[in-house]
Amino acid sequence: MPAGEQEGATGAYYDGLAIWTGVARRLGYGGGRSERTVHRALADPTAGGHPTVTRIHDLLAEALPLEGLGHVLDAGCGMGGTMMALATRCSARFTGLTLSPRQTEIGRLALARLRLADRIEIRTQSYDEPPAARFDAVVAIESLAHSDGPKASLRALAARLAPGGWIAIVDDMPLPAARGTGDLALFQQGWRLPVLLSVAEWVTALRECGCEVVVDRDLSADLRPRSLARIATLERVNAWLRHVTPTAAVRRLLDSYRGGLALERLYRRGLMSYRLLVARRLPVG
C-alpha cells in the first residue's frame, strides 16, 4: 500500500479507536476516554497490582531524565494522555503527532480543560515527517508498529534528536516462533500493523541511527491476558457479531477486537514480548 494510503487507513483506524475507547471499559477491554490513552494495561503496584493503562507512564518517568528535558516529541500521541501525564512530573514542553483528526480534537479539548495548552501541542501529522525542531526526547508508545517502514520512521525521528537526546519505544515485539502463525497474521491485520520488528531488529535499527540502547525491559509478565478458554469464547461471539453486523465500520472494529484476542493468545503462548526500549543518541564525531 502506498505511504499516503497507509497513513489514511491508519488515521481512519484511530478515528474509530477514539470512538471505541468510549465503550471499551464496559466490555472489559482496553483503556478509556478518561485516561486519554489506549496503552496496554500493566499490573500496577500503586493500584494494588490491578492492571492500569497508566502504569507505562510511571515506567517512562523512571527510565527518562524528565527534569532535564526541554522539548519532547510524542510520535503517535493518540489523545495526548502520555504527554499530559508526563507534564505533571516535569517542566518540559511537548509536541504530539497523530494521524487521527478525532484524537486531535479530543486531546485539544482536554488540554484546554486542564490548562496545559501552553505546554502541550497536538498536531494531525505523520511522524515520518516530524516538525523541524530539535527534541531532547522522543516517545513512541505502541505507534511505530503502524508504520509500513518502521526503520525509516525511526531514522526520521532520530534525526530530530539533539545530541545526547533520548528515544523511548514501547511496543509488541514478536519472538521468532511467532513468525508465520495465524495469530500473528490476525493481530497485524486487525490492528493495521504492516511490519512488526523483533527486539533484536529494533536494537539494530537504533544503533544504525546512532543511538545506544541503555534500557531493555520486558514488561510481558505485567500483562494480564485472559485464559485461552475465555479467548476462544470471545472469538465465537466476535464471529457471530461479524455475521449479523450490517455495516463495514462496525466490522472493522470487530476485526480490531479479534486482532486483540489473537494478541492475548500470543502472550499466553509466550510468542510475543511487550518491551520498553530506551536509547540515547551518541555525539557525532
SULSUL-V851760 format. One record per run of one state. SS is the DSSP state (~ for helix, > for strand, _ for the rest). FROM is the first residue (numbers start at 1). TO is the last residue. If there is no record, write none. Layout:
ss->[SS:SS]
from->[FROM:FROM]
to->[TO:TO]
//
This chain:
ss->[_:~:_:~:_:>:_:~:_:>:_:~:_:~:_:>:_:~:_:>:_:~:_:>:_:~:_:>:_:~:_:~:_:>:_:~:_:~:_:~:_:>:_:~:_:~:_:~:_:>:_]
from->[1:3:28:33:36:42:44:45:48:51:53:55:64:66:69:71:76:81:88:93:99:101:115:120:125:127:130:135:142:144:147:150:159:161:175:176:179:182:191:199:209:211:219:220:223:228:245:248:269:272:282]
to->[2:27:32:35:41:43:44:47:50:52:54:63:65:68:70:75:80:87:92:98:100:114:119:124:126:129:134:141:143:146:149:158:160:174:175:178:181:190:198:208:210:218:219:222:227:244:247:268:271:281:285]
//
